[in-house]
């Protein structure tokens, strides 16, 4: 699953980089993907929406078994 999640994050990354942000895969536990938001995404008030409506929704479509995505520090 890690390879598929990493590949899907690579597909999402350009959208984040346009606004000066980025995402890093930290861990995957029981279908919960843990990521670290970087750059402008780290302090953005919209980061939770980006995480859930953008990254999580994309990963759930692309990678079977992804239950949720959480941001960690």
BABA-42926 format. One record per atom (N, C-alpha, C): residue in one letter; y, z, x. Coordinates in steps of 0.05 Angstrom, whole numbers, padded with zeros to 5 digits, always signed. Example, Ala and Ser with C-alpha at 12.3 -4.5 7.8 and 13.67 -1.06 7.14 Angstrom:
BABA-42926
a-00114+00156+00264/a-00090+00156+00246/a-00066+00156+00264/s-00045+00142+00257/s-00021+00143+00273/s+00001+00157+00258/
This chain:
BABA-42926
x-00024+00000+00016/x+00000+00000+00000/x+00025+00000+00017/x+00024+00012+00041/x+00048+00014+00058/x+00058-00013+00066/x+00040-00032+00072/x+00048-00059+00080/x+00062-00073+00057/x+00052-00070+00032/x+00064-00083+00009/x+00091-00071+00003/x+00094-00045+00005/x+00119-00031+00000/x+00140-00040+00021/x+00131-00041+00046/x+00150-00049+00068/x+00159-00078+00063/x+00141-00095+00055/x+00149-00123+00050/x+00168-00125+00026/x+00163-00110+00005/x+00181-00110-00018/x+00209-00099-00011/x+00210-00078+00006/x+00235-00067+00015/x+00251-00088+00031/x+00236-00104+00047/x+00250-00126+00062/x+00263-00146+00043/x+00251-00150+00020/x+00262-00168+00000/x+00287-00156-00013/x+00288-00130-00016/x+00310-00116-00029/x+00334-00112-00009/x+00327-00109+00016/x+00346-00101+00037/x+00371-00119+00038/x+00370-00146+00036/x+00394-00162+00037/x+00415-00154+00015/x+00406-00147-00008/x+00424-00139-00030/x+00439-00114-00022/x+00426-00096-00009/x+00439-00071+00000/x+00458-00076+00023/x+00450-00093+00041/x+00466-00098+00065/x+00492-00113+00059/x+00492-00127+00037/x+00517-00141+00029/x+00539-00120+00025/x+00532-00097+00015/x+00552-00076+00010/x+00553-00055+00032/x+00541-00061+00055/x+00542-00043+00078/x+00521-00021+00077/x+00501-00024+00061/x+00480-00004+00060/x+00453-00014+00070/x+00433+00003+00069/x+00406-00004+00077/x+00387+00016+00067/x+00361+00011+00070/x+00340+00030+00061/x+00318+00031+00082/x+00307+00054+00085/x+00286+00058+00105/x+00262+00072+00091/x+00238+00062+00095/x+00214+00074+00085/x+00208+00099+00101/x+00204+00122+00088/x+00198+00147+00101/x+00168+00154+00098/x+00158+00152+00073/x+00131+00161+00068/x+00122+00151+00040/x+00096+00151+00036/x+00085+00145+00009/x+00063+00166+00004/x+00066+00180-00018/x+00047+00201-00026/x+00039+00198-00055/x+00014+00192-00060/x+00004+00190-00088/x+00021+00172-00106/x+00029+00149-00095/x+00045+00130-00110/x+00074+00135-00111/x+00083+00157-00098/x+00112+00163-00097/x+00122+00154-00070/x+00141+00134-00071/x+00152+00122-00047/x+00177+00138-00039/x+00178+00148-00015/x+00201+00164-00006/x+00217+00146+00014/x+00242+00143+00007/x+00260+00126+00024/x+00284+00141+00032/x+00297+00131+00052/x+00323+00142+00061/x+00344+00120+00057/x+00364+00126+00042/x+00386+00107+00039/x+00405+00110+00063/x+00414+00088+00074/x+00430+00088+00098/x+00457+00074+00094/x+00475+00078+00112/x+00501+00064+00111/x+00516+00073+00087/x+00530+00054+00074/x+00546+00060+00051/x+00529+00071+00027/x+00504+00063+00026/x+00487+00073+00004/x+00483+00103+00006/x+00483+00115+00030/x+00478+00143+00033/x+00498+00161+00018/x+00523+00153+00018/x+00544+00169+00005/x+00555+00158-00020/x+00544+00136-00030/x+00555+00122-00053/x+00548+00138-00079/x+00568+00141-00097/x+00563+00154-00122/x+00543+00139-00140/x+00540+00113-00135/x+00521+00097-00150/x+00493+00096-00138/x+00489+00111-00117/x+00463+00108-00102/x+00439+00115-00119/x+00441+00134-00137/x+00419+00142-00154/x+00411+00118-00173/x+00432+00104-00183/x+00427+00081-00200/x+00414+00059-00184/x+00424+00054-00160/x+00413+00034-00142/x+00383+00041-00136/x+00378+00066-00132/x+00351+00075-00125/x+00332+00070-00149/x+00339+00079-00172/x+00322+00078-00196/x+00321+00050-00209/x+00345+00039-00215/x+00346+00014-00229/x+00341-00010-00211/x+00347-00007-00185/x+00343-00029-00167/x+00317-00028-00151/x+00316-00009-00132/x+00294-00007-00114/x+00268+00001-00129/x+00269+00022-00145/x+00245+00031-00159/x+00234+00010-00178/x+00251-00002-00193/x+00242-00022-00213/x+00230-00046-00199/x+00242-00054-00176/x+00231-00077-00161/x+00204-00070-00149/x+00201-00047-00137/x+00176-00039-00125/x+00154-00036-00145/x+00160-00026-00169/x+00140-00023-00190/x+00129-00050-00199/x+00147-00070-00199/x+00138-00098-00207/x+00121-00111-00185/x+00129-00106-00160/x+00117-00120-00137/x+00091-00107-00126/x+00090-00080-00128/x+00068-00066-00115/x+00053-00048-00135/x+00029-00056-00142/x+00013-00040-00160/x+00008-00012-00148/x+00011+00008-00165/x+00006+00036-00156/x+00031+00051-00150/x+00054+00038-00149/x+00079+00052-00144/x+00087+00066-00170/x+00089+00093-00169/x+00097+00108-00193/x+00127+00113-00195/x+00138+00120-00172/x+00167+00125-00171/x+00177+00123-00142/x+00204+00123-00140/x+00217+00122-00114/x+00236+00145-00113/x+00235+00161-00091/x+00253+00183-00087/x+00268+00180-00061/x+00293+00189-00061/x+00309+00189-00037/x+00306+00216-00023/x+00302+00215+00004/x+00301+00239+00020/x+00322+00237+00042/x+00328+00259+00054/x+00348+00259+00075/x+00336+00256+00102/
